[in-house]
Amino acid sequence: MADYYPDAETNVKIRDLEEKQRILQDRVFLLGKNIVETKESHEKKLLEMKKELEELKQKVERIVSFIETLSGEFSKFARKEDVEILAKQMKIFQPLAKVRKT
């Protein structure tokens, strides 16, 4: 009948195994909790990055639109050569010099 009852050494081994199992369960729980927290943190950062990227896209679109408008307006400006020709014509004509002489 002594074979059916665990002795003190077996009880100690069982308690040690149960303690190790409890410690492992706690570690697994903490690891799972840390993984969930890390995932949530990364998702939050990713969402912020997506928002920033969208804002940058909008800014780039506005800059491109402004540059297109500006380049369209350049054709309406006088070229340097045209202004120089007008300046030469003004020197030749010199309307103020004639008014002063009279």
C-alpha positions as CSV (number, residue, x, y, z in Angstrom):
1,M,0.0,0.0,0.0
2,A,2.9,2.3,0.4
3,D,3.3,2.4,-3.4
4,Y,0.0,4.2,-3.9
5,Y,0.8,7.2,-1.6
6,P,3.3,9.8,-2.8
7,D,6.2,10.4,-0.5
8,A,7.5,13.8,0.6
9,E,10.1,14.0,-2.2
10,T,7.4,13.4,-4.8
11,N,5.2,16.1,-3.3
12,V,8.1,18.6,-3.4
13,K,8.8,17.8,-7.0
14,I,5.1,18.3,-7.9
15,R,5.0,21.6,-6.1
16,D,8.2,22.7,-7.9
17,L,6.6,21.7,-11.2
18,E,3.4,23.6,-10.4
19,E,5.4,26.7,-9.4
20,K,7.4,26.5,-12.7
21,Q,4.2,26.1,-14.6
22,R,2.6,29.1,-12.8
23,I,5.8,31.2,-13.5
24,L,5.6,30.2,-17.2
25,Q,1.9,31.1,-17.4
26,D,2.7,34.5,-15.9
27,R,5.5,35.1,-18.4
28,V,3.3,34.0,-21.3
29,F,0.6,36.3,-20.1
30,L,3.0,39.3,-19.8
31,L,4.5,38.5,-23.2
32,G,1.0,38.5,-24.7
33,K,0.1,41.7,-23.0
34,N,3.3,43.3,-24.2
35,I,2.7,42.1,-27.8
36,V,-0.8,43.6,-27.7
37,E,0.5,46.9,-26.3
38,T,3.3,47.0,-28.9
39,K,0.8,46.2,-31.7
40,E,-1.5,49.0,-30.6
41,S,1.4,51.5,-30.3
42,H,2.6,50.6,-33.8
43,E,-0.9,50.9,-35.2
44,K,-1.3,54.3,-33.7
45,K,2.0,55.4,-35.1
46,L,1.1,54.0,-38.5
47,L,-2.2,55.9,-38.5
48,E,-0.3,59.2,-37.6
49,M,2.1,58.5,-40.4
50,K,-0.7,57.9,-42.9
51,K,-2.3,61.2,-41.8
52,E,1.0,63.1,-42.3
53,L,1.5,61.4,-45.7
54,E,-2.0,62.5,-46.8
55,E,-1.2,66.1,-45.6
56,L,2.1,66.0,-47.5
57,K,0.3,64.8,-50.7
58,Q,-2.2,67.6,-50.4
59,K,0.6,70.2,-50.0
60,V,2.5,68.7,-53.0
61,E,-0.7,68.9,-55.1
62,R,-1.1,72.6,-54.1
63,I,2.5,73.3,-54.9
64,V,2.2,71.6,-58.3
65,S,-1.0,73.6,-59.0
66,F,0.7,76.8,-58.1
67,I,3.7,76.1,-60.3
68,E,1.4,75.2,-63.2
69,T,-0.4,78.5,-62.7
70,L,2.8,80.4,-62.4
71,S,4.3,78.8,-65.5
72,G,1.1,79.7,-67.4
73,E,1.5,83.3,-66.3
74,F,5.1,83.5,-67.5
75,S,4.0,83.6,-71.1
76,K,2.1,86.8,-70.3
77,F,5.3,88.6,-69.1
78,A,7.4,90.7,-71.3
79,R,10.7,89.1,-72.3
80,K,14.0,90.8,-71.5
81,E,14.7,91.5,-75.2
82,D,11.2,93.1,-75.6
83,V,11.9,95.4,-72.6
84,E,15.4,96.3,-74.0
85,I,13.8,97.2,-77.4
86,L,11.3,99.4,-75.7
87,A,14.0,101.1,-73.7
88,K,16.0,101.8,-76.9
89,Q,12.9,103.2,-78.5
90,M,12.3,105.5,-75.5
91,K,15.8,106.8,-75.7
92,I,15.4,107.5,-79.4
93,F,12.0,109.2,-78.9
94,Q,12.8,111.1,-75.6
95,P,9.5,113.0,-75.4
96,L,10.5,114.8,-72.2
97,A,13.7,116.3,-73.8
98,K,11.5,117.9,-76.5
99,V,9.2,119.4,-73.9
100,R,12.0,120.9,-71.9
101,K,13.5,122.6,-75.0
102,T,10.4,124.4,-75.9
